[in-house]
Amino acid sequence: GARLAVVVDAAHAHPGTPGRVHRIELDAGLLAQPATTSSHGLGLGEAVELARVLGLLPERLVVYAVEGAESELGTGLSPAVAGAVEPLVKAVEDEIARHRGTAAGRPA
């Protein structure tokens, strides 16, 4: 029943730029699906499609994906990723504020 969902997650890109942030609206279309799928390796695309099929996808789904430098457990944030945190927080706050402004003009 949500009108907006904002997901923030780590991303792996090759070649990557640690700290680079990608903003993706996933409700606008289908994501590319991998050739094989299992419930043990459910990726973002499969999760979004499952929500769509079950009628649980929010009106707007926005993903902020931050490219990481390291993916090993316990490594903490690299300086580049740590530098992306504050601007990312501001972007998410702005996303929510824009949505509230848009939703306020709609009938309930």
C-alpha positions as CSV (number, residue, x, y, z in Angstrom):
1,G,0.0,0.0,0.0
2,A,3.0,2.3,0.0
3,R,3.1,5.1,-2.6
4,L,6.9,5.4,-2.3
5,A,9.7,3.0,-1.4
6,V,13.3,4.2,-1.4
7,V,15.9,1.4,-1.3
8,V,19.6,2.2,-0.6
9,D,22.1,-0.6,-1.3
10,A,25.6,-1.3,-2.3
11,A,26.4,-1.9,-6.0
12,H,29.2,-3.7,-7.8
13,A,30.2,-2.3,-11.2
14,H,33.1,-3.4,-13.4
15,P,35.0,-1.2,-13.7
16,G,33.7,0.6,-10.7
17,T,34.1,4.0,-9.2
18,P,33.8,3.7,-5.4
19,G,31.4,6.2,-4.0
20,R,29.5,6.8,-7.2
21,V,25.7,6.8,-6.6
22,H,23.2,5.5,-9.2
23,R,19.5,6.5,-8.9
24,I,17.1,4.1,-10.6
25,E,13.3,4.2,-10.8
26,L,12.4,0.6,-11.0
27,D,8.6,0.9,-11.3
28,A,9.0,2.5,-14.8
29,G,9.8,-0.9,-16.5
30,L,11.0,-4.4,-16.2
31,L,14.6,-5.1,-15.1
32,A,16.7,-7.6,-17.1
33,Q,16.4,-11.0,-15.6
34,P,19.3,-13.5,-15.2
35,A,19.2,-16.7,-17.2
36,T,18.6,-18.8,-14.1
37,T,16.9,-18.0,-10.9
38,S,16.6,-19.6,-7.5
39,S,15.1,-18.5,-4.2
40,H,18.6,-18.6,-2.7
41,G,19.9,-16.0,-5.1
42,L,17.0,-13.6,-5.4
43,G,18.3,-10.4,-6.9
44,L,16.8,-6.9,-7.1
45,G,15.2,-7.6,-10.5
46,E,13.5,-10.8,-9.3
47,A,12.3,-9.1,-6.1
48,V,10.8,-6.2,-8.0
49,E,9.1,-8.6,-10.5
50,L,7.8,-10.8,-7.6
51,A,6.3,-7.7,-5.9
52,R,4.8,-6.6,-9.2
53,V,3.2,-10.1,-9.8
54,L,1.9,-10.2,-6.2
55,G,0.4,-6.7,-6.6
56,L,2.7,-5.3,-3.8
57,L,4.9,-3.0,-5.8
58,P,4.6,0.6,-4.6
59,E,3.5,3.4,-6.9
60,R,7.1,4.6,-7.0
61,L,10.2,2.5,-6.3
62,V,13.5,4.4,-6.3
63,V,16.8,2.7,-5.7
64,Y,20.0,4.5,-4.8
65,A,22.9,2.1,-5.4
66,V,26.4,3.1,-4.1
67,E,29.4,1.6,-5.8
68,G,31.6,0.1,-3.1
69,A,35.4,-0.4,-3.0
70,E,35.5,-3.6,-1.0
71,S,32.8,-6.2,-0.3
72,E,34.5,-8.4,2.3
73,L,32.7,-8.6,5.7
74,G,34.0,-6.2,8.3
75,T,36.0,-3.9,6.0
76,G,34.0,-0.8,6.8
77,L,33.5,2.1,4.4
78,S,36.3,3.2,2.1
79,P,36.9,7.0,2.2
80,A,35.2,7.4,-1.2
81,V,32.1,5.6,0.0
82,A,32.1,7.4,3.3
83,G,32.2,10.7,1.4
84,A,29.0,9.7,-0.5
85,V,27.0,9.2,2.7
86,E,25.9,12.7,3.5
87,P,25.0,13.7,-0.1
88,L,23.1,10.4,-0.4
89,V,21.2,11.1,2.8
90,K,20.3,14.6,1.4
91,A,19.2,13.0,-1.9
92,V,16.9,10.5,-0.1
93,E,15.4,13.3,2.0
94,D,14.8,15.3,-1.1
95,E,13.2,12.3,-2.8
96,I,10.7,11.9,0.1
97,A,10.0,15.7,0.2
98,R,9.3,15.7,-3.5
99,H,7.0,12.8,-3.2
100,R,5.1,14.4,-0.3
101,G,4.7,17.6,-2.3
102,T,3.4,15.6,-5.3
103,A,1.1,13.4,-3.1
104,A,-0.3,16.4,-1.4
105,G,-1.8,17.6,-4.6
106,R,-3.6,14.2,-5.2
107,P,-6.9,13.1,-3.8
108,A,-6.6,10.6,-1.0
